[in-house]
Each structure stands twice: as structure tokens, then as C-alpha cells.
Amino acid sequence: MSKKLLIVALVLFAGLAHAQSLAPFVLQVAAAATLPADSDNFNRANGPVGGNWTPFTVTDTPYIASNAVGVERTAYDAGAIWNLRSFGNDQYSQCTVQNLSAAGGHNCYAEIGVRSTSGFNGYWLYCNGGTGAGNFQLSKYSDITTETRLQNFSTTVNAGDILKIQVVGTTIKVFVNGVQVGTDQSDATYTTGSPGFDSYTDSDLVKTIDNWKGGQAQ
């Protein structure tokens, strides 16, 4: 073998050895960059939501009944944030809505949120099944009683629809059944927190949320 070919072979071998030594590191970085989505179908015994949820300190604890989740007591909110893992700052929250005010004659609603904490702040998507302003909206909360409306939607949400709220950087998007509704909203108030859900009912054990899913937004 000529000296030139020997040098080329040694360089290629060194490069391959270096790449192999970096492989575990590259795989770890890739795994950290794309975390798996988490989910909860609430298919377990009736009772407090438990599991990987941290109830809000300013609401009741969500209650499972017949494999969906809602409120145990009349005229109370009940919500929680996911605590199994942190998804980073870009995240989404999604659920299938159940009973709403427009269905079944109850005054009740469902909410899903991102970048929230146990004190109920962050960005929240609210729906009660009605049509028009105030029935389906995107808001930010500094606490459970202090709301700033970001956008109203004309879309009517029905029981069985899948709602999703997503935040990437300062851009917030809302989806119904996989299709974006409204326009992108920009807000920089909250940069960290966790995805979660909240519900309200005027009747004991009316379920508003099922099949929750959350994760890192792409």
C-alpha cells in the first residue's frame, strides 16, 4: 500500500471510531429533544383523579366517574396539571370534550391549558358548547379570577370534539378536530409551566373531559 493510501485509510478509520464514540451522546440528545407524548384516558375506578396529576390549589380536585373526568361538587371548578415529566417550554394540551352546556341542559364547561402552575395561570382554551363570543375562547390567567381574553372563536364545539391548544415560543394556536381555528396569537407573558385541564359543572359528577393528551410541541 502506498503511503498516500495508508494515510487516507487511517483518517477514515479515525473518523469512524470518533463517530462511534459519539453515537450514544447523539442518541441521548435526540431522545431529549423529542419527548414522548403522555396521555390519560381516565379508565380507572371512580374517585379523585390521582395518577400523574397535581390538582390546582385554588380549585377542587378533579373526580373520575365512568371513565371520564369532571367535578364532584356542584358549582365548583376542578382542575390539575400534569406532573409526570417536563416537556420544555413548547408544549400542547388536548382532550375530547364530553357534556357541555349546550348538551344535556347543564351549565358546564371544559378547559385545557399550557404553561400553567398549581395556582392556575398560563394560557387556557375554554368552551361550553354555545355559539358566539364568550362560549369558545382563548385566554390567559394570572390566577383563577383574573382573565385576559386573547381571542373569541365562532366555531361551535360539540361533545365528542377534540380540542387542542399549543404554544411554541410566543405563538399560541388552537385546533378543533385537528384543524386550526382562529388566527395565531402572540403573547410572551408565560414562558414556563405544564399542560393541564379544568372543568366546571352545576350538577354533581357531570363529566366534561376525556382522553387527555399532552406533550412537547413540534
C-alpha positions as CSV (number, residue, x, y, z in Angstrom):
1,M,0.0,0.0,0.0
2,S,1.3,3.4,-0.9
3,K,2.0,6.0,1.8
4,K,-0.8,8.2,0.5
5,L,-3.4,5.4,0.6
6,L,-2.3,4.4,4.1
7,I,-2.8,8.0,5.3
8,V,-6.3,8.1,3.8
9,A,-7.2,4.7,5.4
10,L,-6.0,5.9,8.8
11,V,-8.0,9.1,8.5
12,L,-11.2,7.2,7.6
13,F,-10.7,4.7,10.4
14,A,-10.1,7.6,12.9
15,G,-13.3,9.3,11.7
16,L,-15.3,6.1,12.0
17,A,-14.0,5.4,15.5
18,H,-14.9,9.0,16.6
19,A,-18.4,8.8,15.1
20,Q,-19.0,5.5,17.0
21,S,-17.8,7.0,20.3
22,L,-20.2,9.9,19.8
23,A,-23.2,7.7,18.9
24,P,-24.5,7.3,22.5
25,F,-24.3,11.0,23.0
26,V,-26.1,11.8,19.8
27,L,-28.9,9.3,20.7
28,Q,-29.3,10.9,24.1
29,V,-29.5,14.4,22.6
30,A,-32.1,13.2,20.1
31,A,-34.1,11.5,22.8
32,A,-34.1,14.6,25.0
33,A,-35.1,16.8,22.0
34,T,-38.2,14.8,21.3
35,L,-40.0,13.6,24.4
36,P,-42.9,11.2,24.0
37,A,-46.4,12.4,24.4
38,D,-48.2,11.5,27.6
39,S,-51.9,10.7,27.9
40,D,-54.6,9.7,30.4
41,N,-57.9,8.1,29.3
42,F,-59.2,8.1,32.9
43,N,-60.2,4.5,32.6
44,R,-60.0,3.6,36.3
45,A,-62.1,3.4,39.4
46,N,-64.3,6.3,40.3
47,G,-62.6,8.8,42.7
48,P,-60.1,11.6,42.8
49,V,-58.1,11.8,39.6
50,G,-54.8,10.8,41.3
51,G,-52.2,9.4,38.9
52,N,-49.7,11.9,37.5
53,W,-51.8,15.0,38.2
54,T,-51.3,17.8,40.6
55,P,-54.6,19.5,41.5
56,F,-54.8,23.2,41.5
57,T,-54.5,24.8,44.9
58,V,-57.4,27.1,44.0
59,T,-60.0,24.5,42.7
60,D,-61.5,21.2,43.8
61,T,-59.7,18.0,42.9
62,P,-61.0,16.6,39.6
63,Y,-63.1,13.5,40.0
64,I,-63.3,10.4,37.8
65,A,-66.7,8.9,37.1
66,S,-67.5,6.2,34.5
67,N,-64.0,6.6,32.9
68,A,-64.1,10.3,32.3
69,V,-63.3,13.3,34.5
70,G,-65.2,16.2,35.8
71,V,-66.3,17.8,39.1
72,E,-67.6,16.1,42.2
73,R,-69.4,19.0,43.8
74,T,-72.0,21.3,42.3
75,A,-70.9,24.8,41.2
76,Y,-67.1,24.2,41.6
77,D,-64.1,24.3,39.3
78,A,-61.8,21.2,39.4
79,G,-58.5,21.1,37.5
80,A,-55.0,19.9,37.6
81,I,-51.6,20.0,35.8
82,W,-49.6,17.0,34.5
83,N,-46.6,16.2,36.7
84,L,-45.0,13.1,35.2
85,R,-42.4,15.0,33.3
86,S,-41.5,18.4,31.9
87,F,-41.9,18.9,28.2
88,G,-40.0,22.1,28.0
89,N,-41.5,25.4,27.2
90,D,-43.0,24.5,23.8
91,Q,-46.0,22.2,24.6
92,Y,-49.6,21.3,23.9
93,S,-52.6,20.0,25.7
94,Q,-55.5,18.1,24.1
95,C,-58.7,16.4,25.2
96,T,-62.0,15.0,24.0
97,V,-64.9,17.1,25.4
98,Q,-67.9,15.4,27.0
99,N,-71.0,17.1,28.4
100,L,-71.2,20.8,27.7
101,S,-73.9,23.5,28.4
102,A,-75.4,23.0,25.0
103,A,-75.8,19.3,25.6
104,G,-77.8,17.8,28.4
105,G,-79.2,21.1,29.9
106,H,-76.3,21.6,32.3
107,N,-74.2,24.7,32.9
108,C,-70.8,23.2,32.4
109,Y,-67.6,23.7,30.5
110,A,-64.2,22.2,29.7
111,E,-60.8,23.9,29.6
112,I,-57.3,22.8,28.6
113,G,-54.2,24.8,29.3
114,V,-50.5,25.1,28.7
115,R,-47.6,26.7,30.7
116,S,-49.7,26.6,33.9
117,T,-48.8,26.1,37.5
118,S,-50.7,24.9,40.5
119,G,-52.0,28.4,41.1
120,F,-53.9,28.3,37.8
121,N,-52.2,30.7,35.5
122,G,-50.9,30.4,31.9
123,Y,-52.9,30.1,28.6
124,W,-56.3,28.4,28.6
125,L,-58.8,27.3,26.0
126,Y,-62.4,27.4,27.2
127,C,-65.6,26.0,25.7
128,N,-69.2,25.4,26.9
129,G,-70.8,24.2,23.7
130,G,-72.6,27.5,22.9
131,T,-72.1,29.8,19.9
132,G,-70.7,33.3,19.8
133,A,-68.4,35.4,21.9
134,G,-67.8,34.1,25.4
135,N,-68.6,30.4,24.6
136,F,-65.4,29.3,22.9
137,Q,-62.3,31.4,23.7
138,L,-58.6,31.6,24.3
139,S,-57.5,33.5,27.4
140,K,-54.5,34.0,29.7
141,Y,-54.9,33.9,33.5
142,S,-52.7,35.3,36.2
143,D,-54.9,33.5,38.7
144,I,-58.2,31.8,38.5
145,T,-60.2,35.0,38.8
146,T,-58.0,37.3,36.6
147,E,-58.5,36.7,32.9
148,T,-57.3,38.5,29.8
149,R,-59.2,37.4,26.7
150,L,-56.9,36.8,23.7
151,Q,-59.4,35.6,21.1
152,N,-63.0,34.5,20.6
153,F,-64.0,31.8,18.2
154,S,-67.2,31.5,16.2
155,T,-66.8,27.7,15.9
156,T,-69.4,25.6,17.8
157,V,-67.8,22.8,19.9
158,N,-69.8,19.7,20.4
159,A,-69.5,16.8,22.7
160,G,-67.0,14.3,21.2
161,D,-64.9,17.0,19.5
162,I,-61.1,17.0,20.1
163,L,-59.7,20.4,21.4
164,K,-56.1,21.3,21.3
165,I,-54.1,24.3,22.5
166,Q,-50.4,24.6,21.5
167,V,-47.7,27.1,22.4
168,V,-44.3,27.4,20.6
169,G,-42.2,30.4,21.6
170,T,-44.7,33.2,21.9
171,T,-47.1,31.8,19.3
172,I,-50.4,30.2,20.5
173,K,-52.6,28.1,18.2
174,V,-56.0,26.4,18.8
175,F,-57.3,23.4,17.0
176,V,-60.7,21.6,16.8
177,N,-60.5,18.0,15.4
178,G,-57.1,18.7,14.0
179,V,-58.0,21.8,12.1
180,Q,-56.7,25.2,13.3
181,V,-59.4,27.7,14.2
182,G,-58.9,31.5,14.6
183,T,-55.5,33.1,14.0
184,D,-52.1,32.7,15.6
185,Q,-51.9,34.7,18.8
186,S,-48.7,36.1,20.2
187,D,-48.0,36.6,23.9
188,A,-44.8,36.5,26.0
189,T,-46.3,36.6,29.5
190,Y,-45.7,33.0,30.4
191,T,-42.6,31.1,29.3
192,T,-42.7,28.0,31.6
193,G,-45.2,25.7,33.2
194,S,-47.1,22.5,32.5
195,P,-50.1,21.4,30.4
196,G,-53.4,20.6,32.2
197,F,-57.2,20.8,32.3
198,D,-60.0,22.3,34.2
199,S,-63.8,21.8,34.3
200,Y,-66.9,23.2,35.9
201,T,-70.5,21.9,36.4
202,D,-73.7,23.0,38.1
203,S,-74.5,19.3,38.8
204,D,-72.6,16.7,40.7
205,L,-70.4,14.3,38.7
206,V,-71.1,15.7,35.2
207,K,-68.1,14.7,33.2
208,T,-66.6,17.2,30.8
209,I,-63.2,15.8,29.8
210,D,-61.9,12.5,28.5
211,N,-58.8,11.2,26.7
212,W,-56.4,13.9,27.7
213,K,-53.0,14.1,25.9
214,G,-50.1,16.4,26.2
215,G,-46.5,16.7,25.1
216,Q,-43.8,18.7,23.5
217,A,-45.0,20.8,20.6
218,Q,-43.0,20.4,17.4
